[in-house]
Amino acid sequence: MKSTACASSSDPLSYAALAEENALLREQLQRTFAPNWPPTVAVLEIREDHVRSHLPADTVLVTPDARAEAIRERTLRAHTRIIW
């Protein structure tokens, strides 16, 4: 699609051309995405104690202590990195 440049902010013809181009672009986008809009979302509510049964078997369990250590290490590395 070609682009229209506006030579002067007071030129009504360039505003009309831009408005027409925007309308055409909007129409094209609606034709392209309208069949899939709005996106559908599937939600499954599960209790907290059943989360592990819904995850893959090889999902790693991170303990609160391991998470705290990882955050502490990441924070330390962020604070000590050299910023040029």
N, C-alpha and C positions, 0 to 999 in steps of 0.2 A: 504494500500500500504506500502511495506517495505521501510525502509530508509537505504541508503548506507552511511557509514562513511568513511571519507578520512583519511588514516593513515599517509600519507606523501604528502606534497604539490608538490613534484616532481614526484609522482607516476602517470604515464599517464593512467594506467588502472582504477584507482579510478575516474579520471576526465571523462573517457569514460563512466563508469557506471553511474556517476551522470548526464551526458549529456543525456544518454539514458532514465534514470528515469524521468528527466525533460521533455523530449519530450513526453513520455507516459502520464505524468500528464497534460501537455498542451493539448494533444489530447483529453483526458478525459474531461477536462474543456470545450473545444470547443464543444464537443458532447452534454454536459449537458446544456450549456448556450447559444449556438449559435442560437437556435430558438427564444430566447427572447432578442437577442442583435442586434442592440442597442435598448435601451428602448425607447418606444414612449412616447412623452409628449404632452398633450393636453393643449393648452393655449387659454384663453379667455381674450381678451383685452376689458376693460370697462373704461368708463370715471370716474374720481374721484368722481363726484357728484352722480354717480349711484352705488357706492360700497355698500351702506346700503341696497339697494334693492336686491342685490345678496347674502347677508349674512342671516343666520337664524334669526328669529324674536327675539330670546332670547339672541342675542349677545350683550354683555355689551359695551356701548360707554364710552370710557375713555377720559375725557377732558384734555387739555394740562396742566391745573393747577393740576389735580389729578395725572397725569403722573409725573410731576415735583416733587410733594410731595413724591410719591413712590420712585423715584430715590434718592431724598435727604435722605429719611429715610434709604434706603438700603445702601447708601454710608456711612452714619453715623454709622450704625451697623457694616459694614465691617471694618471701621477704629477703632472702639472701642472694637472689639472682642479680646479675649485673645488668643494669639498664643503661645503654649507651646514650 
